Amino acid sequence: MDFIQNVWSAFVSLIKSFQVADALDVILVSFIIYKGIKLVRETRAEQLVKGILILVGVWIVSFYLQLHMMMYILNAFLQFGVIALVILFQPELRRVLEQLGRSRVGGKYLSIPLLSKEPEDIEKMVKTGIRAVADACINLQKQKMGALVVFEMQTKLGDIIDTGTVVNAEPSAALIGNIFFNKAPLHDGAMVIRHGMVCAAGCILPLTKNDSISIDLGTRHRAALGMSENSDAIIVVVSEETGQISIAVNGVLTRNYTRESLISQLESLILPEPKSNEKRQSKIPSIRRKKKK
């Protein structure tokens, strides 16, 4: 009975001393833990965590059994544990930081405005670029020629652009078709569109590290998925083998687009939401639902 009373007294004392700052502290820590668990479960980091837990378990067993040599080796290894974790989880940590930068707070208050052009002019250029890409994709689809077009979003792709050839031209179906003509020198790489302009072509994209994707997908589709996993870019792919038009967003690939559906999807993903109370419904959640099926 005394034990229960002591526990109750301690609980009441804790409640009385609990403040708003404490509640905020608990919420933030819980959110960080939740995001950490979600990050680990959705990436290859899950296997790394299992390996770390096994090492910790071996260290505990070695401590109780007094296995001095094993403890010495594990202590020497764990001394550099923090540095090792940063190195091992570098892709995941980079992905988290990029997601924070692309969040509403980062995008709204920390983004660098474009001083050279008005937002209306940029939106008009983007719409023109989307239609030019759609027309070019249909023409390439008929000729069974491949294409890989990257629409830059908030994440800047300067390192990707540096791997290709700077074009800096207004998009048109003819220009895009010439770039991806199967005998053109730049047709094997990706085209990057920035603010509605063809910024560069012949660019090299990182391939996806997801081992569970279909073996039917070629290098272009794997590059599109890899680029979408490492940034918030929207990538359009035309298959050279089947002629199918696909879109890669956030590591998810959707296929079989027509000209009209391609334009509609790209505009909903790329163009900003209207300022009125009637917000355009995003297509990204529907893409994610398709993946789960």
N, C-alpha and C positions, 0 to 999 in steps of 0.2 A: 504493500500500500504506500509506504514511504517513497518507493521508487517511482510509482505513478504520479504522486504528488510533486516530486522533484521535477519530473519530466514536464508535467503540466505547468508548473511555475516557470520553468525555463522557456517553455513555448509562449506563455503569456508575456513574459519579459521581452522576448524577441519580437513579438507582434507590436508591443508598445514602442519599441525603439526603431521599428521599421519605418523608413521615410521614402519619399518619392524618388530620391536619388538611388536608394537601394533597389527599388522596383525597376528603375531604368537600367541599372547595372545588371540585374538578373535577366531582363529582356534582351539586352545586347549580347550577353554571354551565351544565352540560349540560342539566339539567332546565329551567332558565329559557329556554335557547335553543330546546329542543324545544317548550315551551309557546308561545313567541313565534312559531315557524314554524307551529305548528298553528293558533294564533289568526289569523295572517295568511291562511292557506290557507282557513279556514272562513268568512271575512267579506269585506266589500268592501275591507278594508285591503290586500288583495293588489294591487289596482289602484293604490292610493296608493304602495305600496312600489316598484312598477314605475316610477311617475312619478319618485320620488326617485332611483332608480338611473339613470334617463335623465339627470336633472339633474347627477348626479355624473359621469356619462360625458361630458357636454358640458363640464363644468368641466375635466376632465382633458385633453380635446382642446384646449380654449381655452388651457390652460397651456402645452402643448407647441408650439402654433402661435402663441403670443404674441398672442392676440386680446384686447387690453387692455380694450376696451369691454365685451366679453362677460364677461370675468373680473371686471370691476368690478361689473357687474349681479349676477352669480352670488354674488360674495363678500358683497354687501349683503343678498342673499336668505338665504344660508346662515348669516349672523350670528344670525338669529332662527330658526334651524332647530329648536332644542329646543322653543321656545314654539310654533312652527308644528306640530310633531309632536304635542305635547300636545293642541292644539286639533283637529287632524285626526283623531287616534285617540281622542278623548274617549269615544265610545260603547264602543269596544273595551276601553279601559283601565277604564272603569266596570264593564264586564261581568266582567273578570278579577278586580277587587277584590271584586265581589259574590260571585263563585264561591269566592274565598278565605274570605269571611265565612260562606258556607254550607257550607264543608268541615267535616269531623269535628272538627277542632281548634277552628274558630270556633264551630260549633254546640254543642259539648259544654262548652267551658271559658269561652267569652266571651258566651254567650247570657244574657239577662236573664230570670230565672224569673218566672212569674206568681204573685204572692203571694196573690191574692184567691181562687183556686180550686185544688183539688187536681188532679193530673194525671189521676186516675181520673174525676173529674167532667167535666173537659174532654174526655176521650176519649168519654165517654158522650154529651156534647152534640154532638160531631163526628159520631158514628154517627147520632144523631137527625137532624142536619142533612143528612147524605148521603142518608138514606132520604127525607126530605122533598123534597130536590132531585130525586131519581130519580122520585118519584111525580108531582111537578109537571111534570117534563120529559115524561113519558108523556102526561099530560093535555094539555099544550101541543102535543105532537106530533100528537095526534088532531085538534086544532082548527087545525093549521097556523099556530101562533103562534110567533114567535121568542123566544129567551131567551139570556141571556149571564150566566153565574154564575161568579164568581171565588172560589176557596178560597185565602185567604192562608196562606202557609207561613212560612218563616223571614224572608224579605224583607218588611219592613213596608211596607204600601201606603197610608200616611197621605196622601201627595200625591194618590193616586187617589181616596181616600175624600172628600177635600176638594172634589172636582169634582162630587160628587153630593149626595144628601139623606140625612142620618143617620136610620136606622130603629131600630136597636138593639132588635130583637125576636127572639123565638124562632122558628125556621123552621118552616113548615108548608106543605103542598101548596097550601092555600087562599091563604095570604099570598103565596107566590111566584107563583101563578097570577094573583092580582089585580094584582101589580106589573107583570107582563108581558102583561096584557090589552091588546090592540092599541089601545084607546082611553084607556088610563091614561097620565097625564103622564110617568111614569118608565119606560115600557116600552122606549124606544129605547136607554137606557143599560145599564150592567152593574150587577149586584148583587155586592157583596163580602161574603163570609162569613168572619168572624174568630172562631176558637175555638168554632165551632158555632153562632154567633149571626149573624143578618142584620144586619150593621153599617151598610151604606148601600146605596142604590139610585140609579139614574140616573147612574152614574159614567161618565166618559169615559176610554177606554183608548187607548194609543198604537197606531197601525196598524203592521203589519209592513213592513219595508223590503226584504223578500225579493221580488225581481222574478220569481223562477222558479216561484212557486206558481200553481195552476190559476186561469184566468180565471173559472171557474164559482163560485169562492168569493166570497161577498158581504162587506159591511162587517163584520158580526158575526164571521165567521171570520178576517178579516184583523186585527181588533182582538184576538181571542183569541190568534192567533199572535204579534202584537206584544207583548202582555202576557207571554206565556210566554217570549219572547226576552229581555225586560228584567227578569225576576224568576223565582223558582222556584215561582210560583203555579200552581195546577191550575185550568184553565178549562173549563167545560162549555158547549157551544153547541147550541142547537136551531135548525135552519134553518127560516125562515119559508116558504121556497119548497118544500122537499122533505120537511120534517119529520124529517130525519135528526138523530140525536144524536151529537155529536162531543166529543172531549177534546183539548185542546192542552197539551202538556208539553214544555218545553225547545225550543220552536220547531218541534215536530213535531205534526201533527194526525192523529188516528185517528178513524174514523167508524163508523156503523152499530151503535150500542149499543142493547141492550134494557135493560129495567129491571134484570134480574138481573146482566147483565154490567157495567152502569154502576155499580151498587153495589159489585160485587166489585173493579172497577178502581179506583174512588175510595178504597175502604178500603185497598187495597194501596199506593196512592200517598200517602195522607194520614196514615193512622194509624201510630203508631210501631211499630217492630219488636218482637216479643216478647222478653223478657229471657232466655228459655231458650236453650239451645244451638241449638235448631231455629229458625233465622231464616226469616222469611217472604221468599220470593223476590220481588224488585222487578220491576215490570212495565216500568220505563223502558227497560232494554236491549232488550226485545222491540219496543218502540215504535220505537227507533232502527233496529233491523234492518228493520222494515217500510218505513222511509223509504228505505233503500238499495236495496230491490228495484225 
